[in-house]
């Protein structure tokens, strides 16, 4: 048994709880204790002013929104089980979120016109900070309850309540080149249409304006995060959206939630007609997910079975995957951390080596394009270790295929 715990997908950071009235389709955020919190945003249906004439698209959007909302319905009870003292947890989150604003403020001059996309529930210390910077602050969120409560609280600090609006992040109801900066923390990854979201962010920013965004990265079992981008994917998306990246920083601002990515980027031109990274290909629902305990996976050697992953260590382990019929590509889902080794993936005569080492921990699928003329079996074997790695172990969560 390998006596080293793996660093798997991050513990989820808080989300707004919702109650869903299925008969009427209303989604109403509820905080039973009336507390102000700060967490990731979910997509809820917007107001009628944001409706599009294509009902098929709107149906898909509504389904997406409801699915996102349902996943957050038991947030308070879930966090309470994990964190115990919910008020203390929310307090830590507010401090961390304010630190993130401080991180972004290096790129936002005092007196700037700023849009906060996915603003969530504002709170006193945040509003004091924004006021101290003399920002002309605009707010957008999909949650009508959060927007109304935030507008009411902000009015007491002299902010204009009419600048607090409800909407989706791929439909920004603002003028072209209106803002000096756009700030967004853990919202953009929930986009229904990610290329359109980035084009909209570009549109509303002034030339040389700054986009300051924080996003999770990697693969998670949590279906609320529809994509499995790595840091390089996010960089390419920002670049293709007409921005020049100034800072691309991996850190643990929200310590209990694992690592995330902070990006500071300057608008330098128009978005490219096509993005190099296709979000549709990185969408988890575009693939079939297979758990690590499925019968198509054979594990041999030194294997440590955990709740949601297996750890393989030593020189003798092996993973063999029976390739599903009709599969064109397969993506074994590995942890990437400083205990990870190098693996060799082989189907027939073609071998692909992947170094899984990373100084920061996350999980990410590794792509192997299948050869239909080769035997329907993918072999994965140890192939050494990075000199910087602590060990040469492999952590497997399962695989995806399409």
N, C-alpha and C positions, 0 to 999 in steps of 0.2 A: 504493500500500500504506500502511495506517495503521501508523505505527511505534510503537504503544503496545500493550503486552501487556494482555490482558484479565485481570480477576480473576474466575476461574470458581469452580466448586464447590471446597470446601475439600479439602485432602489429608486422607485418612482418619487419624484417631488410632488408636492400637493397640487390638487386640482379643485376647482370649484364644484361642490356637490350640486346635483340637480334633482328635481322631481319631474317626471314626465307624465303628462296627461295624454294618454294615447288617443282618447276619443276625439280630442280637439287639436292634438298636435302641439300643444303649448309646452314650452320648456322653461321652467321657472327656477332660477338659482335659489338655493335655500341654505342659510347658515343658522342652525337652530340656536346658537348662542349669540348671534349678532356680532361675531368677531370679524375684524378686517384681516384678510389673509392675502398672500401673494403667491401665485403658482402659475403653472402652465395654463394656457387657455384652450378651450375646446370650441369647435365650430357649431354654432347654433343657427337656426334659420334667422336671416336678417329681416329688416322691415320691408314693406312693400316697395319702397323707393329703389330697392336694390334688385328687384325681380327682373329676369330676362325673358324675352318672348319665347325662347325655346323651352317648352315644358319638359322635354326629355332631359335636358341638361339640369333643369331645376329639380326634377325628380331625383336625379342622381345626387345632386348637391344636398337635398333634404335628407336622403337616406344616409349619406356620409355624415351629415350634421347630427342626426339622431343617434347613429352608432357611436359617434364620439361622445355624445352626452350620456348615453346609457353606461358607458365605461366609467364615468365619474360619479355615478349615483350613490355609491357607498364610500365616498372618499373619506369623510370624517371618521367613520368607524374603522376603516382600514388603517388610516394614519395613527389613530389612537392605539390600535393594537401594536403597531410597530414602534411608535414614539412614546407612548404613555401619556406624558403631559402635553396635550395639544396646544395649549396657550404658549408654553415655552418653545415648542417647535415652531409655531407661527412667528414668535418673536425673533428666533434665530433666522428665519427665512426673510423677515423684513430687514434685518441688519445686512444680510448677504445681498439682498436686492438693492439696497441703498449703496453698497460697495460697488455693485455693477454699474449703477448710474455714475458713481464717481470715476470709475474706469472709463466710461464713455465720455464724460464731461471734458476730458483732455482734448477731445476733438470737436467740442461744441462751445463756441465763445459765449461769453455772457451777453444777454440780450437777444440771443438767437431765437428764431421761430422754429419750434421743434414739434414733430409728430411722434407720439408714443403709440405704436401699433401693438395691440394686445395688452392694453394698460392694466387690465384686471381691477382689483380693488385698491385704490390709493389709500394712503394713511398719513398721519400727521407729520412724521419725520421726513417722509418723501416730499410732501408738499412744502415743508420748510426749506428743504434743499433746493427744489425747483424755484422757489421764490427768491432764495438768496442769490441765485444765478440770473435772476431777472428774465427768465425764459418766457416767451410768448408760447404757452403750452397748449397743444392740441392733443386730443385723446381719442382712440378708437378701440372698440372691443365688440365682440359678438354677443356679449352677455348684457341684455338690457338692464338687469338689476344692478350689475356692477357699475355700468355707465351712469345710471341715475344716482346711485349712492356716492360714487366718486365725484360727480358734478356738484352734488349738494355739499359734500365736505370741502371741495376745492373752492367753492364760492366764498366760504369763510376766510380764505386766504387771498381773496382778490382775483381769483381766476374766473374767466368768463364761462359760465355753465353751457352756453351755446356751442362752445368748442369741444364739448364731450359728446361723441357720436357713437352710434351702433352700426356695425357693418363687418363685412368679410375683408380679409387682408389681400384678396385679389380683386377687390372693387373699392378703390379708395376714392371717396366722394369729395375730392379736393382739387383745387386748380393746378394746372401745370406749373412747375417750378415755384411752388408756394413755400417750401421749407428749406431752411439752412441745414437741417439734420433730421434724420429719422432714427428713432431708437426702438428696438424690439428685443425682448428677452423671452425666449422659449414660446414663440408664437408662430414664426414663419414656417416651421416644420409641419404645422397642421394645415398647410394650404391645400385647398381643393384643387388648385391649378397653379403649380409652383412657378412655371415660366411666366405666367401672367402676373403673379404676385411680384416677381422681380422687375418686370417691365413697369408695373405700377409704381413701385418704389423709385425707380429711375425717373419716371414721369413727374412725380410730385416734388422731387428734389431740384434745387437750383444747380446750375453748373458749379462744379467744385464742392457741392454739398456733400455731407458725410452720412453714410449708412453705418449705424452701430448696432450690431445684432449678436445675440447669443443663441446657440442652437445645440441640441444634443447631437450625437453622431454615433454611428455603428448600428448594429442589429440589437433589437430588444424583442422579447416575447410579447411585450405590451402592444396590443394592436392599435392603441391610440396614436402611436407614431407610425405612420404608413410607410415611411421610407427607411432604407438602410444605407445612407450616405456615410462615407468616411470624410475626414478633414479635407483631403484633396478634392473630393467631389464637391463639397461646399465651396471651396476656393474657386473651382472652375465655374460653378454656377454664378457666383458673384462677379467674376471676371467677364463672363459672357453677357451679363446683364448691363455692361457698360461702366463698370467700376474698376478702379485701381486699388488693390488691397494694400493697406498701410500696416495693418497688424493682423496676424492670424495666430491666435494664442489659445493653447489648450490649458485648462486650469480646473480648479475645484472650488469655485466660488460658492456653490451649493454643496458643501462637503458630503452631506448624507445622500446626495443624488448621483455621486460619481463624477466623472470628468465631463466637461462640455467645451464648446468652442466659442470664443469671442472673436468677432471680425469687425475691424474698422476699415472702411473702404470709401474712397473719394470718387464721386461721379466724374467721369472723363469723357463720356460720349453716349451714343445711343446703344441700346442692346443689340446684340447680333441677331440676325434673322432666325438662326437655329442654335440651340445650346448643345455643347459637346456631350454633356451628361444628360441623358434622357431620363427624367424622373419616372416615366412609366415603367422603365426597365428596373429601376431601383425600388419600385413599389412592392411591398411584401405580398399583396394580394395577387400580383402577377405571377406568383410562384406557388407551387404546392410545398407545404412544409411537412417534414417527416421528423418525428421525435427520435432522440438518440437511443430509445429502447425498442424502436420498431424492428420487426423481424428481418428487414432488408439490410440491417447493419450487423456485422459480425465483429466483435471485439475480442482480441486475444492478447496475452501477456499480462503485464501489471496494470490492473484496471481498478480505479477507485470510483465507485458509483455514488453520486450525490443526488440531491433533490431534483435538479433540473439540468445536470450535466454529468459527464464522466471525465475523469482525469487519467491519462495514460502516461506512464513514466518508465524509465529504464531503457535499455537498448533492444528489448525483445517485443515491444508491443506492435500491434497491427490493427488497422481498420480496413474492412472490406465492405463495400457497398454494392448490392445488387441493383444495377441501374434500372429504373422504372421504364416500362415499355413506352416508346415514343418520346423519351426525354432527349432534348437537344443540348442542354447544358445542365450542370449540377454544381451546387455551391455548398460544400460542407461548412458548417458554422463553427468557427474556432474562437476561443478567447485569445486576445492579443495582450500580453502583459510581460513583465520582466522575468517571468519564470518560463516563458514559452520558447520552444525549440524551432528547428527548421524541419519541414515535412516535405516528402516527395509524393506527389499524386501521379498515378500511372493508370492508363487504360491501354492495354496492348503494348506497343513499343514506345508510345509517346509519354515522356515524363515531364512534369512541371514541379519545380521546387519553389517553396514559399517560406520565407522567414517570418515567423509569427511574433518575433520579439517586438515589444513596444515599451517605452518607459512609462507610458500611461495605459491604464487598463480599459479595455472595451471588448466587445465581441463583433466579429465581422465575417460574413461569408467569403469564401475563396472560390473564384470562378474557375471551372474547368469545362471547356467546350468539348463535347463528346464526339467521337468518331463513330458514325452508324455502322461502319464496316468492321469495327473492333469488337472484341467480346464485351458483353454488357456487364462489366464489372469494373469498379474503380477501387484501386488499391492505394492505401495511404500508409506510409512507413516513416520512421524517424530518419533524419538525414543530417544530424549534427545540431549545432547550436551557435547562435551569435556570440561573439566574444564578450559582449556586454550582458548577456543573459545570466541569471542566477542558476538556471537549470535548463533542461531540454524537454520539459513536459509538454503535453498537448491536452487541451481542454476542448471537448466536443459537446455541442448542444443538439446536434442533429444535422439535417441538411435541407436545402431547398432545391427544387428542380422545376424546369419548364421545357 
